[in-house]
Amino acid sequence: MASQESRKEERWVWGLSGLLVTASVAVIWTVFLTASFTDRQRTEALQGERCLNTATALAGNLGNVLADSRLALTILSMQIEFNPRLDPLKAEAFTTFARVIREHSQQGLDVRVVDGSGRLRNLGPPSAQTPVYVGDHDAFAVQVPYPGVGFYVGSPYRDEGGGWSLDLSLAAPPNRGGITALAVGLGFSAVNGMVASLTDRGGEEVSLYRHDGVLLYLHPLPEDFPRTANDELARELLGTRTPEGLLEGPGVTAYHMVDKVPLWVVVSRPKMAQLELWDDRFVGQLLLIVLLTGLLLASTLGVLYFLSRLRQLRVAQERLARVDPLTGLLNRRAFLERCDQEQLRNVRHPGRLSLVMLDLDHFKLVNDQFGHQAGDQALKDFSAAVVNTVRVTDVLARVGGEEFAVLMLETNLDKAVEIAERIRVDVAAVALPQGFLTTSLGVAEWDGVETFEAWFARADKALYRAKEAGRNRVEAAL
């Protein structure tokens, strides 16, 4: 019974511990994953905000450059309109103004003109270089015939130095020099400087699209530019209803329209670059959570193992408290408890109980002549002989030095005497170096009402009668 209760208690402890550990691990991982997911969303939002801020700043800086260029071209156009007889290629006012713009603008804007034959010319003294034909460039083709389309940002082209540039053009009023358009060259190097000052981490892709979806600028610049234009991105920009915002995609893409110019500045950041900091932080936190989970499981298993060992020790102590260490039989305390239990059970379910008391004959002589070690061996041999004779349902115990008792369940007095006689015969057949063993036995059947003490006393008196009658015999209680 105690063992069953102990096992039940152990299962309950293990179950509760498993439930608590599982709940703790679930809470830890739920909090971790929820916090990580929230942190990821916040990181994505911050990256989107960062890209949008970069696009807004670039649009502002580029808008200032375009505004300065438009103002310069407008001033020149107004001078031509008010002085149609002047030759822009020779008029000192034009050349001086162009020189001032080139020298004082941060981007080194170069003001030039296009003559009636479509050739691009510098303002000022004749250049040693042959004028370049640009009549087929959209920046100038859209300005003829006058008044053209107004301030216009042309498609990118290779300039005289081999680099990429954009021409900002405005139609020139009729004049004596036959000039059809005014232009300001904006090199990619100038735009690259603005991009570099606003993108400090790298990984961003900055592009500039015109209102008709034409790619004007891209950083970093691929070898096949401008054939790398993203047509899908251009269509999304053409379909936007707001001057700024974020576009859906595998990464973060932010756009901002340049003020008063139908151009979009687009800043994109790939997904890996966008979340590289989050990934590093997530991996570190994941390793910490895995370590914490392992420590929790290990400590729990350690505690449970310790509790299991304590239970085993307790069970072993309980067994030692109930078992005779020499013979391995029940001791007096355990035997009395079992007799009480069987008496209570027989009160509810009436049956027959018999008690047999056994005592080794002349055991003191064995100890005195051969020593206590021989006496201990005699007790072991005696116990083995009795165990082999009694039934499985009988309860055998050592209740004293050389005194033993057998509780026989569902057994009347006559049957108990019969079994006791078999025990006497079997014990008498046990041969020892110091001689044969004999035993005296007293048998008493419980009358169903007497106390255990009274019942035990009757069996003990029967035992003494057997001793007084010559030993090695069975006596039944009166």
N, C-alpha and C positions, 0 to 999 in steps of 0.2 A: 504493500500500500504506500509506504513511504517512498519507495523507488518510483512508483507511478506518479505520485504527487511531485516528486523532484523533476521527473522528465516533463511533466506538464508545465511546471514552473519554468523550466529551461526553454521549452518551446515558446512559452508566452514572452519570455525575455528576448529571445532571438527574434520573434515576430515583431515585437514593439520596437526593438532596436533597428531592425530592417526597415520598418515603416518610417521611423524618425530619420534615419539616414537617407532613405529615398526622398522623403519630403524635403530634407535639408539640401540635398543635391539638386532636386528639381527647382527649389527656390533660388539657389545660387545661380544655376544655369539660366533660369528664366530671367532673373534680374540682369545677368550679364548680357544675354542675347538681346533683351529689350533695350538695355542701355546702349549696346553696340549698334543696334539698328537705328535708334534715335540719333546717336552720334553720327552715323553714316548719313542720315538724312540732313542733319545739321551741317555736316561737312559739304555735302552736295549743294545745299542752299548757300553756304558761304562761298564755295567755288563759283556758283552761278552769279552771286552778287559781285564777287571779285572780277569775273569776266565782264559783267555789265558795267562796272565802274571803269574798267580799262577801256571798254568800247566808248563809254561816255566821254572819258578824258581825251581819247584819241580823236573822237569826233569834234570835240571842242577845239583842240589844237589845230586839226586840219581845217576846221571851219574858219579859224582866225587867218590861216595862210591863204585860204581861198578868198576870204573877204578882203584881205590886203591886195591880192592879185586883181580881184574884180575892181577895187577902188582905183588901182593904178591904171588898168585898161580903160576904165570909164573916164578918168581924167584925160588920158591921151585922146580918147574918142571925142570928148567934148572940145578939146583944143582943135582937132581937125575939123569938127563941125562948125566951130566959130571962125576958123581960118582956113577955108577950103583951098586958098591959093598957096598954102605952105606945102613944102615937100618934106614929109616925115623923115626921109632918109638923110636930109641935109640940114633941117631946121635945128639950130643949136638948143632950143628949148626942149625938143624931143630927146636929143641925145643926152643932154644934162640930166633930165628927169630919169631916163633909163639908167644912167650911171649911178644916180643917188639911190634908186631902188635896189640895184644890184649890190651896192656897197653897204647899205644899212639894213637890209633884210637879213634875218637870221638864217633863212634857207637859201640865200644867194640867188634870189629870183632874177632871171635874165629876161628882159623885155625885148621882143623881136617883132618883126612885121613880115607879112607875106605880100609879095607884089602881084601884079596882074597875071604874070606867067606861072604863078603857083610856087615860086621859090621863096625859101625862108631866108631873111636877111637880118643882120644885126643893125641896131641903131648906132650911128656914130661913124668913125672913119671906115673906109672899105676894108673888109677882112681879107686876109691872104687866102683863106679857104674859099673854095667854089661854093656858092649858095646851093643848098640842098632843095630838091624838088619835093614839096609836101602837098601839092594840089590834090592828091588822092586821099590825104588823111581826113578822117571825118571831122577833126577839130576845125578844119578850115573849109572843107566842102560845104558844111552846114551854114557857113556865114555868107555864102554867095548865092543869090544876089543880095545886096543890101536891102533891108537892115539885118538879115540873118535871123538866128534863133536866140540871140542874146548871149549872156555868159555861158560858156560850154566847156565841159571837161572831156577832152578827147581820149580815144583809146590809147593804150600804151604802145610805145614804139622804141626801137633802138636809136639812141642819139649818136652824134658824131664820135663820142668817146667809147662807144660800144656798150654803154650802160642803158638801162631802161628809164624812160621819162614819160611824163604826161604833159600835154600841151593844154593850157587854159586859154581859150580864145574868145574874142569879141569882134564883131564886124566893124570895119573902119568906114566912116562916112566918105563920100566921094571927095577925092583930093587930087592935088596937082601931081603927086608922085605916083599915082596909080596903085596905091596900097589898098588891098581888099580886106585884110584882117590884121588884128593885133594879137599878140600871143605872149604868154609867160610860160617858160619851161619849168616844170617841177620835177626834179630828178628823184628816183627812188631812194637815193642816198639820204636826201632830206627827210623823207618819210621814215626811213629806217632809223634815223636818229630819234624821232619822236617815239617810235615803237620801242626802241631800246631803253628809253628813259622811263617807260611805264610798265614794262614786262621784265621783272627782275628774276623770276624763277625759271624761265624757259619753259618749253613745252607748249606755249600758246601758238596758235596760228592766226595771223591777222590778215584780213583781206578787205578790199574796197570794191564795192559793186555800184554800178551806175543804175539810174532809174529804169533803163531798158534791159537790165540783167547782165550787162557786159562786165567781166572781171577786169578791173583797172590796176589792182595792186595785190601782191601776195607776199607774205613773209612767214617763214623762210621761203626764198625763191627757188622753185624747182627748175630743172634744166629745160623741161618742155613747156614752160610758161609762154603764153597764156592759155595753152590747150588744156591745162589742168583745171579749168573753170568748173565749178560744181553747179551743174544745171539745176539739180533738185533744190539746192540752197537758194539759187537765184529765183526759182519759182516761188519758194516760200517767202522770200523777201518781197516779191511783187504782190503777194497776197496778204501782206501784213496790213493791219489797220491802225497800228500805233507807231509812234516814232522810235520806240525802244522796247526791248523785251528779250525773252529767252525762247529759243527754238527747240523742239523735240529732236532727240537724236541719241546716238550711242554715247556721246560725250556732252559737254556743256558748250552751248553756242549762244552767245549774246550779240545783239545788234543795236545800233543807234544811228539814227539819221543825222547827217550833217546839217546844221542850221542854214536854212534858206538855199540849200543846194540839194538837188535830188540824188544824193549819194548815201550809201549805207556803209558804215564801218562795222565789220563782223570780227569778233574775237572768239576763237574756238579752243577748247582744251580737251584732249583725249581722255577717255575714262581712266586709263591707268595712271596718267599724270595727275588727273584730278584727285584720285583717291590714294596716291602713294603714301601720304602721311597717315591717312586713316588705316591703311593696310598694315603699316609698321606698328602702329599703336594697337591694332586689333590682335596681331600675332603675339605681341608681348603680353597683352591682357589674357589671351587664350592660354598661353603657357602657364601663366600665374593661376588661372582658374583650374586648369588640369592638375597642377601641382597641389592646389588647395583641396581639390576633390580626392586626389590620391591620398593625401595626408588624413583627410577625414575618414575615408574608407579603411585605411591602415590602422588608425587609432581606434575606430569602432571594432574592427576585427580583433585588435589587441585586447580591448576591454572585454569583448565577448569570450575570447579565449581564456582570459584571466578568470572571468566568472565561471566558465565551464570547469576550469581546474579547481576552483573553490568548491563547486558542486561535487566534483569527483572526490575531493578530500572529505567533504561533509558526509557523502554517502559511505566512503570508506570508514570514517569515524563511527557513523551510525552502525555499520555492519560489525565493527569491532566491539561496539557496546552491546551487541545482541548475539554475538557468536563466541563460543569458547575457543580460544586460540590454539589449544592443544589438540582437540578432537575435531574441530570444525563443526560441532553440533551447536544448537541453540543453547544459550546460557540460561540461568535461572530466571532472570528478569524477562527475557523474551518468551520463555515458556509460560510464565505466569500470565503475561499479557494475552498469549494465544488461548490459554484456558479460559480466561475471562470472556474473550470474544466468542468462543464456542458455547459457553454457558448462556450468554445473552442471545445468541442465535437460536439455541435450542428452546429458549423461552418463547420466542416467536414461532419457531417451527420445531415442535417437539420431536426428539429423537433419542438415541441411546449413546451415552458417553461412558467410557471406562478409562481408568487411570491405573498404570502399572508402575510401581516403584522398584528399582533394581539397585543392588549393592554388591560389589565384588567381595567375595569371601576371603578373609585373611590377607587383605591388600597391604596392611601395615607390615606384615612379615616380608612381603616382596621388597618394599622400600628398605626395610632394615637389613635384609640379607644381601640384596643385589644392588641397592642404591636407587636414588630417585630417577636416574635415567632409565633404568630397567622398569621402574614403576610407570614412568610416562609411556614407554613403549607398550606396556601391558594395557594401559588405558586406551591407547590407540587401537590395539588389536581387538580389545573388547568392543569398542565403538563400531569398528568395521564389521564384526560378527553380528551385532545387533542390527545395524543398518541393512545387512544382507537378508535378515530374517523378517523384519517388520514390513508392513505393507506401505505402498506409496502414500496412502492417505494418512498414515500414522505420523505423529509428531514426536520426534526423539530429541531429548535434551540432556545436558549434564547439569545437574542442579546442586552438586556438591563435589567434594574431593573425589571419592569413588562411588558417588551416588548418581543414578541416572533415573529418568522418568520417561514414560511413553504415554501420550494421549491418543486414544483410539476412538476415531469418529464412527458413528453409526455402528457401535459394537456393544453387545450386552456382556454380562459378567461371564457366562459360560464360554463365549467366543474369545473373550479377553484372556481367560485362563488357558484356553487351548493355545493361543498365540504365545502367551508367556512361557508355556511349557516348551514350545519349539525354540524359543530364545534360549532357555536354560540348556537345552540339549546342544544347540549349536555353539554356545559359548564354551560348554564343557569339552567340545572337540578342538578348541583352539590350543595348540601346543606351543609352549614357550620353553626356552632353554632352562628356565627355573621351575618348570612343571606346568600342569594344565591349570586353566582358569575355571573357576566355578562362580556362580552367582545365585543370590537369594532374591526372590521376587514376591511382592505383595500386590494384589489386584483388588480394585474397588470400583463398582459402578455407581455413577451419580444418580441420586434418587429424584433429581429434578427440582428440588426445593432447597437443599442444604447449601451452605456457603462453600466456597472453594477450600477454605481453611479446614472445614469439617470433613469435606471429601478427602483432602490431602492427608489429614490425620488418620482417617480410616485405612487408607492405602498404606500409610507408614506403619501403622500397628500390625497390619497383615505381614508386612516385610519383617518386622521384628519377631513375629511368631515363627516365620520361616527360619530365621537365624537361630531362634531358641530350640527349634525342632531339629537342628542338626545341619542347617545350611544346605545349599545346592538343592533348593526345592521351591515350589510355588504355593503360596497361601492366598486364599480369597478372603476378603473382608467379611466380617459377620454382618 
